Amino acid sequence: MWSPSEAAGGAGVTHPYGDPLYAEALSAIGPAVMLPEWGSFALVRPLPGGAGEDATGPYPRTPIAADADLAAGLARLAAEGLVSAVFVPDPLASPDPARLAAAFGLCRPFKTHLTIERARGYEPTRHHRDRIRRGHRRCRVERVDLAAAMPDWRRLYGGLVERHGIAGVAAFADPYFPTLARTPAMVALAAYVGDEIAAMTIWFEHAGVAVSHLTAADALGYANGANYALNDAAIAHFGDAAVIDLGGAAGAADDASDGLFQFKQGFANAQVTAQLCGAILDPARYAALSAGHETGFFPAYRG
């Protein structure tokens, strides 16, 4: 089995989700605190009612170096006067769950990531193989420059946001997409039906792991199997990657009945679990803010 510790690091190359440029992309959430002890960063958020600030990791997950000094990173955040911090460590680019659990006050299973381990071969289900062939017959997949294709990407992703009522960070306020287009690691592929872009996907590769970041399609794309062709083409594009991380279900829930989860499951041959890790940095203020909010959510005062 693939070990998460194998994927962390990367010969000194910064993971795209830990890069200062990615912190800039997410600046609408709040300013970044760089965590050199982890090779990553946290974003500072104002608390409701102006009661202070807390921290969260970058969307959708936080890479943490395998040899990270977890305590020193949390101490740095505490020194910023933050009440708490919550992260979803990247399950393929972070310390093992036992080390995370020892450092954070909260560490629990959060979300299943569906993966393809190359050593096991790539063999989609029969259903998916049929849809992939149909998609490639009807669509032409090409690598595109995300900046040049930005109007199409905004149209496609905007449609996704509207259809599913996406709000919060995943709605991606500027400067997210323009900054993403400047990130060298990001690779965009487009599926054309005739001369029209009907679907696009954004991926990157780091330390032997290729990651599916975002995908969106319009009605023309869905009708012609564009997402199947796109996913298959991206998996082929990153043919040297030891592991393909397809992500999990839509939203924060771990729902095996979710349509997106089932779509990804048809490509996958393995899976890995991401953890939710939280730390109380100022116990007195946290207790005062959380009084009456016993919901199991972390931090409780945001529940």
LUMNUTOR-268899 format. One record per residue (C-alpha): residue number from 1; residue in one letter; chain; x, y, z. Coordinates in steps of 0.001 Angstrom, whole numbers. Example, Ala and Ser with C-alpha at 12.3 -4.5 7.8 and 13.67 -1.06 7.14 Angstrom:
! LUMNUTOR-268899
<rec pos="1" code="A" unit="A" x="12300" y="-4500" z="7800"/>
<rec pos="2" code="S" unit="A" x="13670" y="-1060" z="7140"/>
END
This chain:
! LUMNUTOR-268899
<rec pos="1" code="M" unit="A" x="0" y="0" z="0"/>
<rec pos="2" code="W" unit="A" x="1032" y="3577" z="-651"/>
<rec pos="3" code="S" unit="A" x="2282" y="5294" z="2483"/>
<rec pos="4" code="P" unit="A" x="1414" y="8997" z="3017"/>
<rec pos="5" code="S" unit="A" x="4950" y="9606" z="4265"/>
<rec pos="6" code="E" unit="A" x="6281" y="8679" z="828"/>
<rec pos="7" code="A" unit="A" x="4379" y="11557" z="-755"/>
<rec pos="8" code="A" unit="A" x="5340" y="14279" z="1706"/>
<rec pos="9" code="G" unit="A" x="8341" y="16398" z="913"/>
<rec pos="10" code="G" unit="A" x="9218" y="16343" z="-2750"/>
<rec pos="11" code="A" unit="A" x="12944" y="17098" z="-2900"/>
<rec pos="12" code="G" unit="A" x="12479" y="20582" z="-1458"/>
<rec pos="13" code="V" unit="A" x="9750" y="21596" z="-3907"/>
<rec pos="14" code="T" unit="A" x="6826" y="23304" z="-2195"/>
<rec pos="15" code="H" unit="A" x="3499" y="21511" z="-2428"/>
<rec pos="16" code="P" unit="A" x="1078" y="23651" z="-4491"/>
<rec pos="17" code="Y" unit="A" x="-1407" y="23817" z="-1571"/>
<rec pos="18" code="G" unit="A" x="1381" y="25050" z="718"/>
<rec pos="19" code="D" unit="A" x="2831" y="27639" z="-1656"/>
<rec pos="20" code="P" unit="A" x="2630" y="31366" z="-784"/>
<rec pos="21" code="L" unit="A" x="1064" y="31896" z="-4218"/>
<rec pos="22" code="Y" unit="A" x="-1797" y="29614" z="-3169"/>
<rec pos="23" code="A" unit="A" x="-2156" y="31639" z="35"/>
<rec pos="24" code="E" unit="A" x="-2549" y="34684" z="-2207"/>
<rec pos="25" code="A" unit="A" x="-5260" y="32890" z="-4171"/>
<rec pos="26" code="L" unit="A" x="-7215" y="32344" z="-943"/>
<rec pos="27" code="S" unit="A" x="-6676" y="35842" z="430"/>
<rec pos="28" code="A" unit="A" x="-10429" y="36591" z="326"/>
<rec pos="29" code="I" unit="A" x="-10724" y="34270" z="3359"/>
<rec pos="30" code="G" unit="A" x="-8078" y="36161" z="5299"/>
<rec pos="31" code="P" unit="A" x="-4354" y="36833" z="5595"/>
<rec pos="32" code="A" unit="A" x="-1944" y="33935" z="5739"/>
<rec pos="33" code="V" unit="A" x="398" y="32901" z="8520"/>
<rec pos="34" code="M" unit="A" x="3228" y="30961" z="6935"/>
<rec pos="35" code="L" unit="A" x="4229" y="27852" z="8877"/>
<rec pos="36" code="P" unit="A" x="7815" y="27039" z="7887"/>
<rec pos="37" code="E" unit="A" x="7832" y="24255" z="10497"/>
<rec pos="38" code="W" unit="A" x="5217" y="22467" z="8365"/>
<rec pos="39" code="G" unit="A" x="6052" y="23697" z="4862"/>
<rec pos="40" code="S" unit="A" x="2565" y="25167" z="4676"/>
<rec pos="41" code="F" unit="A" x="358" y="28005" z="5927"/>
<rec pos="42" code="A" unit="A" x="-2859" y="28822" z="7769"/>
<rec pos="43" code="L" unit="A" x="-5468" y="31463" z="6986"/>
<rec pos="44" code="V" unit="A" x="-6628" y="33863" z="9694"/>
<rec pos="45" code="R" unit="A" x="-10384" y="34418" z="9976"/>
<rec pos="46" code="P" unit="A" x="-12246" y="37028" z="12058"/>
<rec pos="47" code="L" unit="A" x="-14578" y="35600" z="14680"/>
<rec pos="48" code="P" unit="A" x="-18270" y="36505" z="14696"/>
<rec pos="49" code="G" unit="A" x="-18962" y="39744" z="16507"/>
<rec pos="50" code="G" unit="A" x="-15346" y="40869" z="16359"/>
<rec pos="51" code="A" unit="A" x="-14378" y="38580" z="19248"/>
<rec pos="52" code="G" unit="A" x="-10933" y="37867" z="17854"/>
<rec pos="53" code="E" unit="A" x="-9541" y="35545" z="15189"/>
<rec pos="54" code="D" unit="A" x="-8972" y="31874" z="14524"/>
<rec pos="55" code="A" unit="A" x="-7175" y="29889" z="11823"/>
<rec pos="56" code="T" unit="A" x="-8053" y="27354" z="9172"/>
<rec pos="57" code="G" unit="A" x="-5988" y="25442" z="6666"/>
<rec pos="58" code="P" unit="A" x="-6065" y="26081" z="2922"/>
<rec pos="59" code="Y" unit="A" x="-8897" y="24660" z="835"/>
<rec pos="60" code="P" unit="A" x="-9323" y="21775" z="245"/>
<rec pos="61" code="R" unit="A" x="-6598" y="20329" z="2473"/>
<rec pos="62" code="T" unit="A" x="-3296" y="21178" z="4091"/>
<rec pos="63" code="P" unit="A" x="-15" y="19508" z="3111"/>
<rec pos="64" code="I" unit="A" x="2263" y="19062" z="6125"/>
<rec pos="65" code="A" unit="A" x="5841" y="17836" z="5732"/>
<rec pos="66" code="A" unit="A" x="6400" y="14287" z="6963"/>
<rec pos="67" code="D" unit="A" x="9049" y="15504" z="9426"/>
<rec pos="68" code="A" unit="A" x="7120" y="18632" z="10447"/>
<rec pos="69" code="D" unit="A" x="7480" y="20029" z="13959"/>
<rec pos="70" code="L" unit="A" x="3736" y="20022" z="14622"/>
<rec pos="71" code="A" unit="A" x="4020" y="21542" z="18095"/>
<rec pos="72" code="A" unit="A" x="6149" y="24433" z="16840"/>
<rec pos="73" code="G" unit="A" x="3626" y="25252" z="14114"/>
<rec pos="74" code="L" unit="A" x="780" y="25315" z="16616"/>
<rec pos="75" code="A" unit="A" x="2874" y="27440" z="18967"/>
<rec pos="76" code="R" unit="A" x="3430" y="29942" z="16147"/>
<rec pos="77" code="L" unit="A" x="-339" y="30213" z="15647"/>
<rec pos="78" code="A" unit="A" x="-925" y="30615" z="19386"/>
<rec pos="79" code="A" unit="A" x="1635" y="33432" z="19433"/>
<rec pos="80" code="E" unit="A" x="-526" y="35214" z="16837"/>
<rec pos="81" code="G" unit="A" x="-3269" y="35437" z="19469"/>
<rec pos="82" code="L" unit="A" x="-5590" y="33023" z="17664"/>
<rec pos="83" code="V" unit="A" x="-8323" y="31178" z="19559"/>
<rec pos="84" code="S" unit="A" x="-8191" y="27881" z="17661"/>
<rec pos="85" code="A" unit="A" x="-6992" y="26258" z="14449"/>
<rec pos="86" code="V" unit="A" x="-8558" y="23583" z="12273"/>
<rec pos="87" code="F" unit="A" x="-6991" y="21676" z="9390"/>
<rec pos="88" code="V" unit="A" x="-7669" y="18780" z="7059"/>
<rec pos="89" code="P" unit="A" x="-4135" y="17433" z="6536"/>
<rec pos="90" code="D" unit="A" x="-3557" y="16045" z="3059"/>
<rec pos="91" code="P" unit="A" x="-3686" y="12264" z="3571"/>
<rec pos="92" code="L" unit="A" x="-1028" y="11763" z="884"/>
<rec pos="93" code="A" unit="A" x="1297" y="14584" z="1952"/>
<rec pos="94" code="S" unit="A" x="1297" y="14741" z="5755"/>
<rec pos="95" code="P" unit="A" x="2551" y="12854" z="8829"/>
<rec pos="96" code="D" unit="A" x="749" y="9631" z="9661"/>
<rec pos="97" code="P" unit="A" x="-2512" y="9858" z="11648"/>
<rec pos="98" code="A" unit="A" x="-841" y="8704" z="14878"/>
<rec pos="99" code="R" unit="A" x="1532" y="11694" z="14853"/>
<rec pos="100" code="L" unit="A" x="-1308" y="14050" z="14008"/>
<rec pos="101" code="A" unit="A" x="-3426" y="12666" z="16859"/>
<rec pos="102" code="A" unit="A" x="-560" y="13146" z="19307"/>
<rec pos="103" code="A" unit="A" x="-174" y="16820" z="18372"/>
<rec pos="104" code="F" unit="A" x="-3769" y="18001" z="17990"/>
<rec pos="105" code="G" unit="A" x="-6462" y="17986" z="20642"/>
<rec pos="106" code="L" unit="A" x="-8903" y="16708" z="18033"/>
<rec pos="107" code="C" unit="A" x="-8089" y="14265" z="15242"/>
<rec pos="108" code="R" unit="A" x="-10892" y="12200" z="13697"/>
<rec pos="109" code="P" unit="A" x="-11654" y="10611" z="10308"/>
<rec pos="110" code="F" unit="A" x="-13201" y="13187" z="8019"/>
<rec pos="111" code="K" unit="A" x="-13392" y="12218" z="4366"/>
<rec pos="112" code="T" unit="A" x="-12523" y="9302" z="2088"/>
<rec pos="113" code="H" unit="A" x="-10333" y="10069" z="-920"/>
<rec pos="114" code="L" unit="A" x="-10635" y="7678" z="-3839"/>
<rec pos="115" code="T" unit="A" x="-7298" y="6925" z="-5447"/>
<rec pos="116" code="I" unit="A" x="-5604" y="5006" z="-8218"/>
<rec pos="117" code="E" unit="A" x="-2412" y="3206" z="-7213"/>
<rec pos="118" code="R" unit="A" x="-464" y="2679" z="-10435"/>
<rec pos="119" code="A" unit="A" x="1184" y="-457" z="-9109"/>
<rec pos="120" code="R" unit="A" x="-2267" y="-2060" z="-9057"/>
<rec pos="121" code="G" unit="A" x="-3004" y="-1054" z="-12639"/>
<rec pos="122" code="Y" unit="A" x="-5647" y="1285" z="-14016"/>
<rec pos="123" code="E" unit="A" x="-8887" y="-519" z="-14855"/>
<rec pos="124" code="P" unit="A" x="-12137" y="1465" z="-14585"/>
<rec pos="125" code="T" unit="A" x="-15367" y="-428" z="-14097"/>
<rec pos="126" code="R" unit="A" x="-17161" y="-1809" z="-17124"/>
<rec pos="127" code="H" unit="A" x="-19774" y="924" z="-16838"/>
<rec pos="128" code="H" unit="A" x="-17062" y="3586" z="-16815"/>
<rec pos="129" code="R" unit="A" x="-15141" y="2017" z="-19700"/>
<rec pos="130" code="D" unit="A" x="-18281" y="2301" z="-21839"/>
<rec pos="131" code="R" unit="A" x="-18787" y="5929" z="-20817"/>
<rec pos="132" code="I" unit="A" x="-15110" y="6741" z="-21406"/>
<rec pos="133" code="R" unit="A" x="-15234" y="5360" z="-24952"/>
<rec pos="134" code="R" unit="A" x="-18432" y="7299" z="-25630"/>
<rec pos="135" code="G" unit="A" x="-16901" y="10470" z="-24217"/>
<rec pos="136" code="H" unit="A" x="-13780" y="10185" z="-26364"/>
<rec pos="137" code="R" unit="A" x="-15891" y="9545" z="-29474"/>
<rec pos="138" code="R" unit="A" x="-17932" y="12686" z="-28895"/>
<rec pos="139" code="C" unit="A" x="-15338" y="15004" z="-27333"/>
<rec pos="140" code="R" unit="A" x="-11862" y="16225" z="-28157"/>
<rec pos="141" code="V" unit="A" x="-9667" y="16699" z="-25061"/>
<rec pos="142" code="E" unit="A" x="-6778" y="19151" z="-25157"/>
<rec pos="143" code="R" unit="A" x="-4500" y="20816" z="-22642"/>
<rec pos="144" code="V" unit="A" x="-5318" y="24529" z="-22456"/>
<rec pos="145" code="D" unit="A" x="-3874" y="27636" z="-20842"/>
<rec pos="146" code="L" unit="A" x="-6119" y="28398" z="-17874"/>
<rec pos="147" code="A" unit="A" x="-5637" y="32149" z="-18165"/>
<rec pos="148" code="A" unit="A" x="-6601" y="32147" z="-21840"/>
<rec pos="149" code="A" unit="A" x="-9562" y="29839" z="-21186"/>
<rec pos="150" code="M" unit="A" x="-10693" y="31800" z="-18113"/>
<rec pos="151" code="P" unit="A" x="-14009" y="33026" z="-19603"/>
<rec pos="152" code="D" unit="A" x="-15022" y="29426" z="-20342"/>
<rec pos="153" code="W" unit="A" x="-13837" y="28221" z="-16958"/>
<rec pos="154" code="R" unit="A" x="-15784" y="30938" z="-15131"/>
<rec pos="155" code="R" unit="A" x="-18889" y="30071" z="-17155"/>
<rec pos="156" code="L" unit="A" x="-18555" y="26367" z="-16383"/>
<rec pos="157" code="Y" unit="A" x="-17724" y="26748" z="-12709"/>
<rec pos="158" code="G" unit="A" x="-20336" y="29467" z="-12255"/>
<rec pos="159" code="G" unit="A" x="-22927" y="27043" z="-13601"/>
<rec pos="160" code="L" unit="A" x="-21773" y="24415" z="-11098"/>
<rec pos="161" code="V" unit="A" x="-22071" y="26895" z="-8227"/>
<rec pos="162" code="E" unit="A" x="-25592" y="27851" z="-9302"/>
<rec pos="163" code="R" unit="A" x="-26808" y="24266" z="-9808"/>
<rec pos="164" code="H" unit="A" x="-25588" y="23017" z="-6453"/>
<rec pos="165" code="G" unit="A" x="-26038" y="26163" z="-4378"/>
<rec pos="166" code="I" unit="A" x="-22341" y="26255" z="-3505"/>
<rec pos="167" code="A" unit="A" x="-21445" y="28960" z="-992"/>
<rec pos="168" code="G" unit="A" x="-18494" y="29861" z="1191"/>
<rec pos="169" code="V" unit="A" x="-14898" y="29180" z="247"/>
<rec pos="170" code="A" unit="A" x="-15802" y="26735" z="-2558"/>
<rec pos="171" code="A" unit="A" x="-17557" y="29541" z="-4436"/>
<rec pos="172" code="F" unit="A" x="-14042" y="31007" z="-4886"/>
<rec pos="173" code="A" unit="A" x="-14101" y="34774" z="-4784"/>
<rec pos="174" code="D" unit="A" x="-11366" y="36640" z="-6642"/>
<rec pos="175" code="P" unit="A" x="-8418" y="36571" z="-6753"/>
<rec pos="176" code="Y" unit="A" x="-8699" y="32769" z="-6599"/>
<rec pos="177" code="F" unit="A" x="-8941" y="31689" z="-10235"/>
<rec pos="178" code="P" unit="A" x="-6673" y="34400" z="-11731"/>
<rec pos="179" code="T" unit="A" x="-4000" y="33474" z="-9177"/>
<rec pos="180" code="L" unit="A" x="-4516" y="29764" z="-9818"/>
<rec pos="181" code="A" unit="A" x="-3820" y="30469" z="-13494"/>
<rec pos="182" code="R" unit="A" x="-409" y="31876" z="-12473"/>
<rec pos="183" code="T" unit="A" x="499" y="28763" z="-10457"/>
<rec pos="184" code="P" unit="A" x="3032" y="26794" z="-12540"/>
<rec pos="185" code="A" unit="A" x="2002" y="23386" z="-11194"/>
<rec pos="186" code="M" unit="A" x="-1627" y="23676" z="-12281"/>
<rec pos="187" code="V" unit="A" x="-2591" y="21865" z="-15503"/>
<rec pos="188" code="A" unit="A" x="-5921" y="22559" z="-17231"/>
<rec pos="189" code="L" unit="A" x="-7556" y="20216" z="-19736"/>
<rec pos="190" code="A" unit="A" x="-10649" y="21052" z="-21773"/>
<rec pos="191" code="A" unit="A" x="-13184" y="18826" z="-23507"/>
<rec pos="192" code="Y" unit="A" x="-14516" y="20279" z="-26760"/>
<rec pos="193" code="V" unit="A" x="-17759" y="19291" z="-28406"/>
<rec pos="194" code="G" unit="A" x="-17242" y="20641" z="-31884"/>
<rec pos="195" code="D" unit="A" x="-15575" y="24020" z="-31329"/>
<rec pos="196" code="E" unit="A" x="-17172" y="24671" z="-27936"/>
<rec pos="197" code="I" unit="A" x="-15531" y="23989" z="-24570"/>
<rec pos="198" code="A" unit="A" x="-18120" y="21907" z="-22725"/>
<rec pos="199" code="A" unit="A" x="-16056" y="20842" z="-19697"/>
<rec pos="200" code="M" unit="A" x="-12734" y="21617" z="-18028"/>
<rec pos="201" code="T" unit="A" x="-10623" y="20076" z="-15300"/>
<rec pos="202" code="I" unit="A" x="-7679" y="21409" z="-13260"/>
<rec pos="203" code="W" unit="A" x="-5009" y="19067" z="-11861"/>
<rec pos="204" code="F" unit="A" x="-1463" y="19154" z="-10522"/>
<rec pos="205" code="E" unit="A" x="1286" y="16687" z="-9661"/>
<rec pos="206" code="H" unit="A" x="3611" y="16787" z="-6678"/>
<rec pos="207" code="A" unit="A" x="6062" y="14203" z="-5353"/>
<rec pos="208" code="G" unit="A" x="4578" y="11331" z="-7312"/>
<rec pos="209" code="V" unit="A" x="939" y="12152" z="-6590"/>
<rec pos="210" code="A" unit="A" x="-1386" y="13649" z="-9225"/>
<rec pos="211" code="V" unit="A" x="-4344" y="15496" z="-7709"/>
<rec pos="212" code="S" unit="A" x="-7705" y="16280" z="-9270"/>
<rec pos="213" code="H" unit="A" x="-8384" y="19836" z="-8072"/>
<rec pos="214" code="L" unit="A" x="-11594" y="21058" z="-9761"/>
<rec pos="215" code="T" unit="A" x="-13812" y="19967" z="-12663"/>
<rec pos="216" code="A" unit="A" x="-16887" y="21583" z="-14186"/>
<rec pos="217" code="A" unit="A" x="-19094" y="20891" z="-17203"/>
<rec pos="218" code="D" unit="A" x="-22183" y="22386" z="-18805"/>
<rec pos="219" code="A" unit="A" x="-25277" y="20592" z="-20169"/>
<rec pos="220" code="L" unit="A" x="-23530" y="19928" z="-23482"/>
<rec pos="221" code="G" unit="A" x="-20625" y="18341" z="-21639"/>
<rec pos="222" code="Y" unit="A" x="-22841" y="16094" z="-19523"/>
<rec pos="223" code="A" unit="A" x="-24844" y="15005" z="-22573"/>
<rec pos="224" code="N" unit="A" x="-21668" y="13913" z="-24348"/>
<rec pos="225" code="G" unit="A" x="-19784" y="12217" z="-21510"/>
<rec pos="226" code="A" unit="A" x="-17159" y="14951" z="-21310"/>
<rec pos="227" code="N" unit="A" x="-16288" y="14314" z="-17647"/>
<rec pos="228" code="Y" unit="A" x="-15491" y="10664" z="-18359"/>
<rec pos="229" code="A" unit="A" x="-13212" y="11588" z="-21253"/>
<rec pos="230" code="L" unit="A" x="-11576" y="14392" z="-19244"/>
<rec pos="231" code="N" unit="A" x="-10849" y="12212" z="-16217"/>
<rec pos="232" code="D" unit="A" x="-9434" y="9431" z="-18384"/>
<rec pos="233" code="A" unit="A" x="-7270" y="11920" z="-20314"/>
<rec pos="234" code="A" unit="A" x="-5958" y="13484" z="-17099"/>
<rec pos="235" code="I" unit="A" x="-5065" y="10072" z="-15675"/>
<rec pos="236" code="A" unit="A" x="-3152" y="9353" z="-18889"/>
<rec pos="237" code="H" unit="A" x="-1489" y="12802" z="-18835"/>
<rec pos="238" code="F" unit="A" x="-65" y="12083" z="-15371"/>
<rec pos="239" code="G" unit="A" x="1071" y="8615" z="-16354"/>
<rec pos="240" code="D" unit="A" x="4300" y="8842" z="-14330"/>
<rec pos="241" code="A" unit="A" x="2484" y="9525" z="-11051"/>
<rec pos="242" code="A" unit="A" x="2545" y="6645" z="-8585"/>
<rec pos="243" code="V" unit="A" x="-834" y="7668" z="-7164"/>
<rec pos="244" code="I" unit="A" x="-3800" y="9567" z="-8573"/>
<rec pos="245" code="D" unit="A" x="-5895" y="11348" z="-5931"/>
<rec pos="246" code="L" unit="A" x="-9429" y="11785" z="-7283"/>
<rec pos="247" code="G" unit="A" x="-10814" y="13318" z="-4082"/>
<rec pos="248" code="G" unit="A" x="-14089" y="12330" z="-2484"/>
<rec pos="249" code="A" unit="A" x="-17763" y="13187" z="-2248"/>
<rec pos="250" code="A" unit="A" x="-19114" y="16677" z="-2847"/>
<rec pos="251" code="G" unit="A" x="-19125" y="19002" z="153"/>
<rec pos="252" code="A" unit="A" x="-17826" y="18200" z="3609"/>
<rec pos="253" code="A" unit="A" x="-19808" y="14983" z="4116"/>
<rec pos="254" code="D" unit="A" x="-18375" y="11527" z="3504"/>
<rec pos="255" code="D" unit="A" x="-21319" y="10134" z="1516"/>
<rec pos="256" code="A" unit="A" x="-20824" y="6953" z="-534"/>
<rec pos="257" code="S" unit="A" x="-24229" y="7498" z="-2188"/>
<rec pos="258" code="D" unit="A" x="-23139" y="10886" z="-3543"/>
<rec pos="259" code="G" unit="A" x="-23100" y="10948" z="-7356"/>
<rec pos="260" code="L" unit="A" x="-19641" y="12516" z="-7525"/>
<rec pos="261" code="F" unit="A" x="-18266" y="9866" z="-5156"/>
<rec pos="262" code="Q" unit="A" x="-19718" y="7108" z="-7323"/>
<rec pos="263" code="F" unit="A" x="-18291" y="8718" z="-10467"/>
<rec pos="264" code="K" unit="A" x="-14803" y="8744" z="-8933"/>
<rec pos="265" code="Q" unit="A" x="-15222" y="5265" z="-7489"/>
<rec pos="266" code="G" unit="A" x="-15620" y="3846" z="-10995"/>
<rec pos="267" code="F" unit="A" x="-12034" y="4917" z="-11785"/>
<rec pos="268" code="A" unit="A" x="-10424" y="4080" z="-8434"/>
<rec pos="269" code="N" unit="A" x="-8684" y="981" z="-7107"/>
<rec pos="270" code="A" unit="A" x="-7863" y="2197" z="-3582"/>
<rec pos="271" code="Q" unit="A" x="-8776" y="4824" z="-1025"/>
<rec pos="272" code="V" unit="A" x="-7286" y="6794" z="1855"/>
<rec pos="273" code="T" unit="A" x="-8909" y="8659" z="4733"/>
<rec pos="274" code="A" unit="A" x="-8283" y="12335" z="5455"/>
<rec pos="275" code="Q" unit="A" x="-8396" y="13446" z="9089"/>
<rec pos="276" code="L" unit="A" x="-9965" y="16539" z="10625"/>
<rec pos="277" code="C" unit="A" x="-7494" y="18021" z="13105"/>
<rec pos="278" code="G" unit="A" x="-8275" y="20831" z="15508"/>
<rec pos="279" code="A" unit="A" x="-6310" y="22598" z="18230"/>
<rec pos="280" code="I" unit="A" x="-7524" y="24938" z="20982"/>
<rec pos="281" code="L" unit="A" x="-4884" y="27642" z="21200"/>
<rec pos="282" code="D" unit="A" x="-6488" y="29863" z="23866"/>
<rec pos="283" code="P" unit="A" x="-8521" y="27622" z="26204"/>
<rec pos="284" code="A" unit="A" x="-10187" y="30386" z="28220"/>
<rec pos="285" code="R" unit="A" x="-11416" y="32344" z="25210"/>
<rec pos="286" code="Y" unit="A" x="-12419" y="29141" z="23420"/>
<rec pos="287" code="A" unit="A" x="-14540" y="28030" z="26400"/>
<rec pos="288" code="A" unit="A" x="-16241" y="31412" z="26630"/>
<rec pos="289" code="L" unit="A" x="-17034" y="31525" z="22915"/>
<rec pos="290" code="S" unit="A" x="-18218" y="27908" z="22796"/>
<rec pos="291" code="A" unit="A" x="-20585" y="27978" z="25769"/>
<rec pos="292" code="G" unit="A" x="-23941" y="26591" z="24655"/>
<rec pos="293" code="H" unit="A" x="-22603" y="25259" z="21339"/>
<rec pos="294" code="E" unit="A" x="-22194" y="21539" z="22067"/>
<rec pos="295" code="T" unit="A" x="-22779" y="20226" z="18533"/>
<rec pos="296" code="G" unit="A" x="-19662" y="18152" z="17893"/>
<rec pos="297" code="F" unit="A" x="-18505" y="20734" z="15339"/>
<rec pos="298" code="F" unit="A" x="-14980" y="22144" z="15632"/>
<rec pos="299" code="P" unit="A" x="-14487" y="24873" z="16511"/>
<rec pos="300" code="A" unit="A" x="-17706" y="24632" z="18523"/>
<rec pos="301" code="Y" unit="A" x="-18455" y="28378" z="18363"/>
<rec pos="302" code="R" unit="A" x="-18758" y="28123" z="14565"/>
<rec pos="303" code="G" unit="A" x="-21178" y="25201" z="14759"/>
END
